[in-house]
Amino acid sequence: MKLGVALGRLNPAFFEEVTVAADELGFESVWLPEHLVFPVEMTRSPHPGESHPPVPPTTPVFDAFAQLAYLAGRTSRVRLATHVYNLALRHPFVAARAVQTLDIVSGGRVEVGVGAGWLESEWKAAGLDFATRGRRLDEAIAVCQRLWTEDVVEHHGAFFDFGPVAFEPKPVQRPWPALHIGGESDAALGRAARVGDGWVGMNHMLDSVAGPVDRLGRLRRDAGRASARFEVTVGGPVAARDDLERWAAAGVHRLIVSPWTRSREAVDGLRRLADAVFS
């Protein structure tokens, strides 16, 4: 069982301190959320059944790959992940280059969580059609995967159209850094099963994670990908080694944790958790 750390639950002033501690204490990864902008008026939520977003529009947000590249230089082992990157809001040239650069400067430590997006007003502000987000994401993923693996790429699609281009150097990880598809919707689970190297969900308990894990298993078999590499990642509570065993038995490969109430207590919380589960 892998343990990741939720940087999104911190005051950004503590990103570096907590990431360095995670690296030293044996946590497997750190996970950073991102957005382009937070429009002042928001009408949707990433959480099913909730009418308002969980964050105010003035929440500090940083470019995920720039921030993670800085953290790569301060660490030696911990993996660096997006949770999740709004790939469909970018041209795949931009996204593929950001991932490739971080993978190279970090020595192959990137995990890429991507999603279709939930914030309709962000799409409107960017001048893009929210209704096309799923199809746009599917095409962007396909283009990125080709850029990371092929010498010359030409593509003529519904959203991206270009003649032959080269894209060098390739990422350190082959065929590409793992793509974890984020989201709890039927469309997100189906996308994870078809093209993902993993699925990253919201916060779960042991009983609530069983449904999506079972569904993913069926969808992956239907897609002929039952034996392909695949990891299930969710947020969830853990206090002892036995908890890790229960999560693993439920089909979870990685838990994203935030064992603190206040940011200034985060490093102490990580130390206590490391003592409980790693020793």
N, C-alpha and C positions, 0 to 999 in steps of 0.2 A: 504494500500500500504506500503510495506516494502522498506527501503532505505539501501543499502549496500554501502561500500566504497571500491574503487579500489586501493589496496595497490601496485599493479603492476605499477602504474603511479607515483610512488614516488622513490626518492633516498632512498635506504634501511636504511640509517642513520635515517630516519624519520618514519620508521615503528612503533616503539613503541609509540612515541609522538602522532602520528595520531590515532593509535588504542585506546589509552587511551582517547583521546578526543572524538572519535566516541562513546566509551562506556559511557562517561559522558553526551554527548549531546543527546543521544537517538537514534542514528543510530542502525539499527537492526543487521548488520553484517559487517565483513571485508573480502575481497576476495583476495587471494594470488595466482599468477601463479607459475608454476615451470617447469623445464626441468632437465633431467639428465646432458646433456652437450649441448653446441652449437658448432657443427663442424664449422671450419673456412669457408668451402665452403658449402653454402646452396642453394638449387635449388627450394624450394617451399615456399609458403606463406600461412598463415592461412586465408587470406582474398581473396575471389573469385575474379579472374580477375587481381590480382596483381602478378608481376613476381618476386618480391624480398621480403624477410621477412622484417618485420617492425623494427627489432632490430638487432644491431650488435652482433657478436659472443662473444664479451668481456663484454656483459651485465652481471652484477652481478646476480647470481641465488643462492637461498638457499634451503635446504631441507624444503619443505613446512610444514610437520608435526612437525619437530623440531622447526621451527620458530613460528608456531602457538601455540605450547605448551608453549613456552616462553611467548607469548602474552596472553595466557590464565591466566598465573600467575600474570599478571599486570592488569587484568580486572575482572569484576564480572558478566557482563550481555551480552555483545556483542557476537554475534555468529561468529564462526571461520570457514572460508570456503576456499576451493581450487578452482582455476579458470584458468585452470582445471588441475587435476592430471592425469598424463600419466599412468594410471593403467596398460595398456597392456604391458608396458615395464618392469613391475615387476611381480615376482611370487605372486600369491594371498595370500600366507602365510604372506609375508612381508607387503603387502598393508593392509590386514585385521587387522594385529597387529598394524600397525601405526594408523589406524582409531580408533580401539578399545581403544588404549592407550590415544589418544587425547580426545576421548569422555569421558573417565573416569576422567582424570585429570582436564578437563574443566567443569565437572558437567553436561555433556550432551548438549554441545553447538556447536556441529560439523555439518556442511553442507558439503557434499562431491561432488564437481564437478569433473566429470571424462570425458575423451575423448579418442578417438582412436589415436590421434596424427596426426600432419601434416608435421613434419620435417623428411623426408625420410633419410637424412644423419645421423640423430641422431639414428635412428633404425639400420642403417648399422654399426655405431660405436659401438653399443651395441651388435652386432652379431645376430640381429633378422631380420626376413623377413618382410619388410614394407607391402607387399601385403597381409599378414595375419592379419593385425592389427585389423580389424573389428571382425573377428571370434575369435581372441585371447582375445579381450576385452569382447565380449559376454560371453566367457567361464570363464574369470577371475571374472566378475561380479557375475555369478551364483555360483562360488566357494565361493567368499566372503560372499554372502548372506547366504549360508549354514553354513559357519563357525560362523557367527554371531548369528545363531538361533538354530542350532542343537547340541546335546550333543556329537555325534560322526559322523564324516564325512569321507566317502570314495568316491573317484572320479577317473574315468578312462575316460579321454577325449582326444581330438586331441592334446592339448598343455600341459596339466597338468595331471599327473597320480600318484596317491598315494593311499595307503591302509588306514585303519581306523586311524583317528587322533582325538584328543580332542583339543578344543580351548576355553580356559577360561581365565579370566571372559568374559562375554558377554558385549557389549556396554551398556551404560546407556539408550540410546534411543532404543525403540523397535518398530518394529522388528529390525531396524538398523537405523543409521543416514541417513537422506534423501540423495538419490543419484540423482544428477542433471546431466543429460547427455549433454555434450557440443558439439557444432558443428552446422553448417548451411547446411550440405549436406543432401540429401535424406536419406542416410544410418543413419546419426545421428538423424534425426527426427523420423525415424522408430524405432530406438533403444530406444529413449526417450519414445515413445508411448508404446512400448512393456514391457520394464523393468524399466523405470525411475520413480522416484518420482518427477521429474521436468525436465525442459529443461533450459539450460543456453546458450544464444546466444551471438553474438557480439554486437557492438554498433548499435542502431537502432533509427529511427525517428518513429513517430506515423504511418505514411503511410507505412513504410517498414515492420513494425512488424505484420501487418494484415495478410500477406501471411503465414508465418510460424505458427502463432497462429491458423488460420483456418485449416491449414494442420494437425497440431497436434490434433485438435479436431476430425477430421475425422479418423485419424490413431488410436487414442485411442478408439473411438467407434468401429472400425473394430477389435481391439484387445480385446474387451470386458472389457476395463478398464476405461470407461467414468466416473465412479463414484469413482475411486480410488484417493487417495491424489495425487495432482500434482500442481506444481508451475512453472510459466513462469518467467524467470529472464533474463533481458537484460540490457546493458548499454544504457543510454539515457539522454537527457537534461531535467532538471527540475529547475524552478526558483521560483515557487509559489505553493500554495496548489491546485489551479485549475489545474495545470499541472499534479499533482498526480491523480486527478479525471479522467482526460482524458486518462492517461496511464491505469488506472484500467478499464475504460470502453472498452479499446482496448484488454483486456484480459491479461494484465501484472500484476503479483503479486509482483514483486520486481524489483527495478531499482538499478543498480550499478553506482555510481556517483564518479566524481573526480573534485569538484568545485575549481580548482586551476590551475595556469599556472606554478608556480615554487613550488618545494617541501616545501621550507621554508614558503610559503604562505598557505599551506594546512589547518592547524588548523583554521586560520582566515576564510578561505573559508567554512569550515564545520560549523563554528559558524554562519556565515551569512545565509547559507542555512537552518540550524536548526531554526533560528529565522523566516525565511520566511515560512517554511512548518510545523513546529511543534507547533508554538505558536498561 
